[in-house]
Amino acid sequence: MKFEVYAVTHNSDRPLEQGFEISPRFRRTLEERIARLESDAEWDEAQIAHLGSPDHIRRQRLLVAAERAEALRMRIFLDRSRTREEGSLKRGFGNRDEEPDRPPKTRP
C-alpha cells in the first residue's frame, strides 16, 4: 500500500502577504516545534514496522503525514518571516510611538 502526501502552499506577490516580522523568541519557539515534529514523525514512522492491524498502520501513516505537513507549514512561515532585532520593540500603546512633545492623555 502506497501513500502520497501533498503540501499546498500559497504563493503571492501582494505586499501584505510577503511575511511577518516576528520576535527572536517566537522564531526560536517555532524552530523548536519544527524539530520536535520532525523527530516525532521519524519515531512514529519507525513504529509502523511493529504494528499488525492494517487500520492501525493506516492511522499511523496519517499521523506521520500530518506531523510532516505541519512542520513544512511552519518552515514556510519562517521562510516568509523576518526576525525583528532584539530590543527594537517600540514603546507605546499598541506598539505605536507616543508623541514626544505631548503629555499622555488622562481621564478625568
DSSP file (Angstrom, degrees, kcal/mol; ACC not computed):
  #  RESIDUE AA STRUCTURE BP1 BP2  ACC     N-H-->O    O-->H-N    N-H-->O    O-->H-N    TCO  KAPPA ALPHA  PHI   PSI    X-CA   Y-CA   Z-CA
    1    1 A M              0   0    0      0, 0.0     2,-0.4     0, 0.0     0, 0.0   0.000 360.0 360.0 360.0 129.3    0.0    0.0    0.0
    2    2 A K        -     0   0    0      2,-0.0     2,-0.4     0, 0.0     0, 0.0  -0.921 360.0-164.1-115.2 133.8    1.5    3.3   -1.1
    3    3 A F        -     0   0    0     -2,-0.4     2,-0.4     2,-0.0     0, 0.0  -0.919   3.2-158.3-115.4 141.6    0.5    6.7    0.4
    4    4 A E        -     0   0    0     -2,-0.4     2,-0.5     2,-0.0    61,-0.0  -0.954   4.1-153.6-119.2 140.8    1.3   10.1   -1.1
    5    5 A V        -     0   0    0     -2,-0.4     2,-0.4     2,-0.0    -2,-0.0  -0.949   8.6-165.9-115.6 130.2    1.4   13.3    0.8
    6    6 A Y        -     0   0    0     -2,-0.5     2,-0.5     2,-0.0    63,-0.0  -0.932   5.5-156.1-115.5 138.6    0.7   16.6   -0.8
    7    7 A A        -     0   0    0     -2,-0.4     2,-0.6    65,-0.0    -2,-0.0  -0.953   8.8-150.2-112.5 132.2    1.5   20.0    0.6
    8    8 A V        -     0   0    0     -2,-0.5     2,-0.3     2,-0.0    -2,-0.0  -0.889  18.2-179.1-103.6 125.0   -0.4   23.0   -0.5
    9    9 A T        -     0   0    0     -2,-0.6     2,-0.5     2,-0.0    64,-0.0  -0.864  21.2-136.1-120.7 157.8    1.3   26.3   -0.5
   10   10 A H        -     0   0    0     -2,-0.3     2,-0.5     2,-0.0    -2,-0.0  -0.960  15.4-164.7-116.0 122.2    0.1   29.8   -1.4
   11   11 A N        +     0   0    0     -2,-0.5     2,-0.4     2,-0.0     7,-0.1  -0.921  16.3 171.6-109.2 126.0    2.4   32.0   -3.5
   12   12 A S        -     0   0    0     -2,-0.5    -2,-0.0     5,-0.2     0, 0.0  -0.982  34.9-161.8-137.9 146.9    1.6   35.6   -3.7
   13   13 A D        +     0   0    0     -2,-0.4     5,-0.1     3,-0.0    -1,-0.1   0.397  60.3 116.1-100.4  -0.9    3.2   38.8   -5.0
   14   14 A R    >   -     0   0    0      1,-0.1     3,-1.4     3,-0.1     4,-0.1  -0.528  68.9-132.7 -73.3 134.5    0.9   41.0   -2.9
   15   15 A P  G >  S+     0   0    0      0, 0.0     3,-1.5     0, 0.0     4,-0.2   0.823 102.2  58.7 -58.0 -35.8    3.0   43.0   -0.3
   16   16 A L  G 3  S+     0   0    0      1,-0.3     3,-0.4     2,-0.1    -2,-0.0   0.741 107.8  47.4 -68.7 -20.2    0.7   42.2    2.6
   17   17 A E  G <  S+     0   0    0     -3,-1.4    -1,-0.3     1,-0.2    -5,-0.2   0.247  82.5  96.6-103.2  12.8    1.2   38.5    2.2
   18   18 A Q  S <  S-     0   0    0     -3,-1.5     2,-0.3     1,-0.3    -1,-0.2   0.602  96.0 -77.4 -79.5 -10.2    5.0   38.7    1.9
   19   19 A G        -     0   0    0     -3,-0.4     2,-0.3    -4,-0.2    -1,-0.3  -0.800  41.4 -90.2 141.4 177.8    5.6   37.8    5.5
   20   20 A F        -     0   0    0     57,-0.3    62,-2.8    -2,-0.3     2,-0.6  -0.818  26.5-119.7-122.9 160.3    5.6   39.0    9.1
   21   21 A E  E     -a   82   0A   0     -2,-0.3     2,-0.3    60,-0.2    62,-0.2  -0.926  41.1-176.8 -99.2 121.7    8.1   40.5   11.4
   22   22 A I  E     -a   83   0A   0     60,-2.6    62,-3.4    -2,-0.6    -2,-0.0  -0.826  26.8-104.8-121.5 158.6    8.5   38.1   14.4
   23   23 A S     >  -     0   0    0     -2,-0.3     4,-2.3    60,-0.2     5,-0.2  -0.411  28.8-117.8 -77.3 155.2   10.4   38.3   17.6
   24   24 A P  H  > S+     0   0    0      0, 0.0     4,-2.4     0, 0.0     5,-0.2   0.868 116.5  54.6 -59.4 -35.6   13.6   36.2   18.0
   25   25 A R  H  > S+     0   0    0      2,-0.2     4,-2.2     1,-0.2     5,-0.1   0.914 108.2  47.4 -65.2 -42.8   11.9   34.4   20.9
   26   26 A F  H  > S+     0   0    0      2,-0.2     4,-2.4     1,-0.2    -1,-0.2   0.898 110.9  52.4 -65.1 -40.4    8.9   33.4   18.7
   27   27 A R  H  X S+     0   0    0     -4,-2.3     4,-2.6     2,-0.2    -2,-0.2   0.931 109.9  48.4 -60.5 -45.7   11.3   32.2   15.9
   28   28 A R  H  X S+     0   0    0     -4,-2.4     4,-2.5     1,-0.2    -1,-0.2   0.906 110.1  52.5 -61.0 -41.0   13.2   30.0   18.4
   29   29 A T  H  X S+     0   0    0     -4,-2.2     4,-2.1     1,-0.2    -1,-0.2   0.923 111.7  45.5 -60.8 -45.1    9.9   28.6   19.7
   30   30 A L  H  X S+     0   0    0     -4,-2.4     4,-2.6     2,-0.2    -2,-0.2   0.904 111.4  52.1 -66.1 -40.9    8.8   27.7   16.1
   31   31 A E  H  X S+     0   0    0     -4,-2.6     4,-2.2     1,-0.2    -2,-0.2   0.893 110.6  48.6 -62.4 -39.1   12.2   26.2   15.3
   32   32 A E  H  X S+     0   0    0     -4,-2.5     4,-2.2     2,-0.2    -1,-0.2   0.893 111.4  49.8 -66.3 -39.6   12.0   24.0   18.4
   33   33 A R  H  X S+     0   0    0     -4,-2.1     4,-2.6     2,-0.2    -2,-0.2   0.896 109.8  51.1 -66.1 -40.5    8.4   23.0   17.5
   34   34 A I  H  X S+     0   0    0     -4,-2.6     4,-2.6     2,-0.2     5,-0.2   0.934 110.5  48.7 -61.2 -46.6    9.6   22.1   13.9
   35   35 A A  H  X S+     0   0    0     -4,-2.2     4,-2.3     1,-0.2    -2,-0.2   0.902 112.2  49.1 -60.9 -41.1   12.4   20.0   15.3
   36   36 A R  H  X S+     0   0    0     -4,-2.2     4,-2.7     2,-0.2    -1,-0.2   0.914 111.3  49.2 -65.3 -43.3   10.1   18.2   17.7
   37   37 A L  H  X S+     0   0    0     -4,-2.6     4,-2.4     2,-0.2    -2,-0.2   0.921 112.8  47.1 -62.0 -44.4    7.5   17.5   14.9
   38   38 A E  H  X S+     0   0    0     -4,-2.6     4,-2.0     2,-0.2    -1,-0.2   0.893 113.5  48.2 -66.2 -39.3   10.2   16.1   12.6
   39   39 A S  H  X S+     0   0    0     -4,-2.3     4,-2.3    -5,-0.2    -2,-0.2   0.920 112.1  49.0 -65.1 -44.1   11.6   13.9   15.4
   40   40 A D  H  X S+     0   0    0     -4,-2.7     4,-3.1     1,-0.2     5,-0.2   0.890 109.1  53.5 -62.5 -39.4    8.2   12.7   16.3
   41   41 A A  H  X S+     0   0    0     -4,-2.4     4,-2.3     2,-0.2    -1,-0.2   0.904 108.8  48.8 -63.6 -41.5    7.4   11.9   12.7
   42   42 A E  H  X S+     0   0    0     -4,-2.0     4,-1.9     2,-0.2    -2,-0.2   0.933 114.6  45.0 -62.7 -45.6   10.6    9.8   12.4
   43   43 A W  H  X S+     0   0    0     -4,-2.3     4,-1.3     1,-0.2    -2,-0.2   0.927 113.8  49.1 -64.6 -45.4    9.8    7.9   15.6
   44   44 A D  H  X S+     0   0    0     -4,-3.1     4,-0.5     1,-0.2    -1,-0.2   0.873 110.3  51.5 -63.3 -37.0    6.2    7.3   14.6
   45   45 A E  H >< S+     0   0    0     -4,-2.3     3,-1.0     1,-0.2     4,-0.4   0.883 106.3  54.3 -67.2 -37.4    7.2    6.1   11.2
   46   46 A A  H >< S+     0   0    0     -4,-1.9     3,-0.7     1,-0.2     4,-0.2   0.799 101.2  61.0 -64.8 -28.2    9.7    3.6   12.7
   47   47 A Q  H >< S+     0   0    0     -4,-1.3     3,-1.5     1,-0.2     4,-0.3   0.682  83.6  79.2 -73.3 -17.6    6.8    2.2   14.8
   48   48 A I  G X< S+     0   0    0     -3,-1.0     3,-1.5    -4,-0.5    -1,-0.2   0.861  84.6  61.8 -59.3 -36.1    4.8    1.2   11.7
   49   49 A A  G <  S+     0   0    0     -3,-0.7    -1,-0.3    -4,-0.4    -2,-0.2   0.729 103.3  50.8 -62.7 -21.4    7.0   -1.9   11.4
   50   50 A H  G <  S+     0   0    0     -3,-1.5     2,-0.3    -4,-0.2    -1,-0.3   0.434  91.0  97.3 -96.8  -0.7    5.8   -3.1   14.8
   51   51 A L    <   -     0   0    0     -3,-1.5    -3,-0.0    -4,-0.3     0, 0.0  -0.652  45.7-175.9 -93.5 146.7    2.1   -2.7   14.0
   52   52 A G        +     0   0    0     -2,-0.3    -1,-0.1     1,-0.0    -4,-0.0   0.756  57.8  83.7-108.7 -34.6   -0.1   -5.6   12.9
   53   53 A S     >  -     0   0    0      1,-0.1     4,-2.5     2,-0.0     5,-0.2  -0.571  66.7-145.4 -78.1 128.1   -3.5   -4.1   12.1
   54   54 A P  H  > S+     0   0    0      0, 0.0     4,-2.3     0, 0.0    -1,-0.1   0.865 102.8  51.8 -59.1 -35.1   -3.9   -2.6    8.7
   55   55 A D  H  > S+     0   0    0      2,-0.2     4,-2.4     1,-0.2     5,-0.2   0.898 109.3  48.9 -68.5 -39.2   -6.2    0.1   10.1
   56   56 A H  H  > S+     0   0    0      2,-0.2     4,-2.4     1,-0.2    -1,-0.2   0.901 111.1  50.6 -65.7 -40.1   -3.6    1.0   12.8
   57   57 A I  H  X S+     0   0    0     -4,-2.5     4,-2.4     2,-0.2    -2,-0.2   0.918 109.6  50.9 -62.0 -43.8   -0.9    1.2   10.2
   58   58 A R  H  X S+     0   0    0     -4,-2.3     4,-2.0     1,-0.2    -2,-0.2   0.929 111.9  46.3 -59.9 -46.5   -3.1    3.5    8.1
   59   59 A R  H  X S+     0   0    0     -4,-2.4     4,-2.1     1,-0.2    -1,-0.2   0.876 110.8  53.1 -65.7 -36.5   -3.8    5.8   11.0
   60   60 A Q  H  X S+     0   0    0     -4,-2.4     4,-2.3     2,-0.2    -1,-0.2   0.901 109.0  49.2 -65.4 -40.1   -0.1    5.8   12.0
   61   61 A R  H  X S+     0   0    0     -4,-2.4     4,-2.5     1,-0.2    -2,-0.2   0.878 109.6  51.9 -66.7 -36.6    0.9    6.8    8.4
   62   62 A L  H  X S+     0   0    0     -4,-2.0     4,-2.4     2,-0.2    -1,-0.2   0.895 108.6  51.4 -64.4 -38.9   -1.7    9.6    8.5
   63   63 A L  H  X S+     0   0    0     -4,-2.1     4,-2.5     2,-0.2    -2,-0.2   0.935 110.5  48.0 -61.7 -46.5   -0.2   10.8   11.8
   64   64 A V  H  X S+     0   0    0     -4,-2.3     4,-2.3     1,-0.2     5,-0.2   0.918 112.2  49.5 -60.7 -44.1    3.3   10.9   10.3
   65   65 A A  H  X S+     0   0    0     -4,-2.5     4,-2.4     1,-0.2    -1,-0.2   0.902 111.1  49.5 -62.7 -41.1    1.9   12.8    7.2
   66   66 A A  H  X S+     0   0    0     -4,-2.4     4,-2.3     2,-0.2    -2,-0.2   0.905 110.6  50.0 -65.7 -41.3    0.2   15.3    9.5
   67   67 A E  H  X S+     0   0    0     -4,-2.5     4,-2.1     1,-0.2    -2,-0.2   0.919 113.9  45.0 -63.3 -43.1    3.3   15.9   11.6
   68   68 A R  H  X S+     0   0    0     -4,-2.3     4,-2.3     2,-0.2    -2,-0.2   0.887 112.1  51.7 -69.3 -37.9    5.4   16.4    8.4
   69   69 A A  H  X S+     0   0    0     -4,-2.4     4,-2.5    -5,-0.2    -2,-0.2   0.902 110.5  48.6 -65.3 -40.2    2.8   18.7    6.8
   70   70 A E  H  X S+     0   0    0     -4,-2.3     4,-2.2     2,-0.2    -2,-0.2   0.907 111.0  50.2 -66.3 -41.3    2.7   20.9   10.0
   71   71 A A  H  X S+     0   0    0     -4,-2.1     4,-2.2     2,-0.2    -2,-0.2   0.907 111.9  48.6 -62.1 -41.5    6.5   21.1   10.1
   72   72 A L  H  X S+     0   0    0     -4,-2.3     4,-2.6     2,-0.2    -2,-0.2   0.919 109.1  52.5 -64.4 -43.5    6.5   22.1    6.5
   73   73 A R  H  X S+     0   0    0     -4,-2.5     4,-2.0     1,-0.2    -2,-0.2   0.906 111.4  46.9 -58.9 -42.0    3.8   24.7    7.0
   74   74 A M  H  X S+     0   0    0     -4,-2.2     4,-2.5     2,-0.2    -1,-0.2   0.879 110.3  52.6 -68.6 -37.6    5.8   26.2    9.9
   75   75 A R  H  X S+     0   0    0     -4,-2.2     4,-2.6     2,-0.2    -2,-0.2   0.913 108.8  49.9 -63.4 -42.1    9.0   26.2    7.8
   76   76 A I  H  X S+     0   0    0     -4,-2.6     4,-1.7     2,-0.2    -1,-0.2   0.915 110.0  51.2 -62.1 -42.5    7.3   28.1    5.0
   77   77 A F  H  X S+     0   0    0     -4,-2.0     4,-0.6     1,-0.2   -57,-0.3   0.934 111.6  47.0 -59.4 -46.6    6.0   30.6    7.5
   78   78 A L  H >< S+     0   0    0     -4,-2.5     3,-0.8     1,-0.2    -2,-0.2   0.885 108.8  55.2 -64.0 -38.0    9.6   31.1    8.9
   79   79 A D  H 3< S+     0   0    0     -4,-2.6    -1,-0.2     1,-0.2    -2,-0.2   0.847 111.7  44.1 -62.4 -33.1   10.9   31.4    5.4
   80   80 A R  H 3< S+     0   0    0     -4,-1.7     2,-0.3    -3,-0.2    -1,-0.2   0.510 104.9  81.7 -89.2  -5.5    8.5   34.3    4.7
   81   81 A S    <<  -     0   0    0     -3,-0.8     2,-0.4    -4,-0.6   -60,-0.2  -0.662  64.9-147.2-101.0 154.7    9.1   36.0    8.0
   82   82 A R  E     -a   21   0A   0    -62,-2.8   -60,-2.6    -2,-0.3     2,-0.5  -0.935  22.1-120.6-116.9 147.9   11.8   38.3    9.0
   83   83 A T  E     -a   22   0A   0     -2,-0.4   -60,-0.2   -62,-0.2     2,-0.1  -0.747  22.0-129.3 -93.2 127.4   13.2   38.4   12.6
   84   84 A R        -     0   0    0    -62,-3.4     3,-0.1    -2,-0.5     2,-0.1  -0.441  32.9-104.1 -69.0 143.8   12.9   41.7   14.5
   85   85 A E    >   -     0   0    0      1,-0.1     3,-1.7    -2,-0.1    -1,-0.1  -0.387  42.2 -94.6 -68.1 147.4   16.2   42.8   16.1
   86   86 A E  T 3  S+     0   0    0      1,-0.3    -1,-0.1     2,-0.1   -63,-0.0  -0.402 110.4  15.0 -60.5 135.2   16.5   42.3   19.8
   87   87 A G  T 3  S+     0   0    0     -2,-0.1    -1,-0.3    -3,-0.1    -2,-0.1   0.541  91.5 112.0  79.1   7.0   15.5   45.5   21.7
   88   88 A S    <   +     0   0    0     -3,-1.7     2,-0.3     2,-0.1    -2,-0.1   0.309  38.4 128.9 -95.5  11.6   13.8   47.1   18.7
   89   89 A L        -     0   0    0     -4,-0.1     2,-0.1     1,-0.1     6,-0.0  -0.489  57.9-128.8 -67.9 128.7   10.3   46.8   20.2
   90   90 A K        -     0   0    0     -2,-0.3     2,-0.2     5,-0.1     5,-0.1  -0.441  16.3-127.7 -78.5 152.1    8.6   50.2   20.1
   91   91 A R        +     0   0    0     -2,-0.1     7,-0.2     4,-0.1     2,-0.2  -0.637  59.9  65.3 -95.6 157.3    7.1   51.7   23.2
   92   92 A G  S >  S-     0   0    0     -2,-0.2     3,-1.7     5,-0.2     2,-0.2  -0.440  90.6 -39.7 119.4 167.3    3.5   53.0   23.4
   93   93 A F  G >  S-     0   0    0      1,-0.3     3,-1.5     2,-0.2    -2,-0.0  -0.454 128.5  -1.2 -67.0 127.2    0.0   51.7   23.3
   94   94 A G  G 3  S-     0   0    0      1,-0.3    -1,-0.3    -2,-0.2     3,-0.1   0.798 128.6 -66.9  63.2  27.7   -0.4   49.0   20.6
   95   95 A N  G <  S+     0   0    0     -3,-1.7     2,-0.5     1,-0.3    -1,-0.3   0.695 102.0 135.5  63.2  21.1    3.3   49.5   19.7
   96   96 A R    <   -     0   0    0     -3,-1.5    -1,-0.3    -6,-0.1    -3,-0.2  -0.846  60.7-114.3 -96.8 135.4    2.6   53.0   18.4
   97   97 A D        -     0   0    0     -2,-0.5     2,-0.2    -5,-0.2    -5,-0.2  -0.425  27.0-127.3 -66.2 138.3    5.0   55.6   19.4
   98   98 A E        -     0   0    0     -7,-0.2    -7,-0.1    -2,-0.1    -1,-0.1  -0.612  32.7 -98.7 -82.3 149.5    3.6   58.3   21.6
   99   99 A E    >   -     0   0    0     -2,-0.2     3,-1.0     1,-0.1    -1,-0.1  -0.547  30.2-145.8 -69.4 126.0    4.2   61.8   20.5
  100  100 A P  T 3  S+     0   0    0      0, 0.0    -1,-0.1     0, 0.0    -2,-0.0   0.785  93.2  49.2 -67.8 -28.5    7.2   63.1   22.5
  101  101 A D  T 3  S+     0   0    0      2,-0.1    -2,-0.1     1,-0.0    -3,-0.0   0.462 101.6  71.8 -92.8   0.7    6.0   66.8   22.8
  102  102 A R  S <  S-     0   0    0     -3,-1.0     3,-0.1     3,-0.0    -1,-0.0  -0.959  81.8-125.4-118.5 129.2    2.5   65.9   24.1
  103  103 A P        -     0   0    0      0, 0.0    -4,-0.1     0, 0.0     3,-0.1  -0.328  42.5 -87.3 -67.5 154.5    1.9   64.5   27.6
  104  104 A P        -     0   0    0      0, 0.0     2,-0.2     0, 0.0    -6,-0.0  -0.281  49.7-103.1 -61.1 146.6   -0.1   61.2   27.8
  105  105 A K        -     0   0    0     -3,-0.1     2,-0.3     1,-0.0    -3,-0.0  -0.477  38.2-165.1 -72.9 139.8   -3.8   61.6   27.9
  106  106 A T        -     0   0    0     -2,-0.2    -1,-0.0    -3,-0.1     0, 0.0  -0.929  16.0-125.8-123.9 151.7   -5.5   61.2   31.2
  107  107 A R              0   0    0     -2,-0.3     0, 0.0     1,-0.1     0, 0.0  -0.732 360.0 360.0 -95.6 145.4   -9.2   60.7   32.1
  108  108 A P              0   0    0      0, 0.0    -1,-0.1     0, 0.0    -2,-0.0   0.500 360.0 360.0 -72.8 360.0  -11.0   63.0   34.5
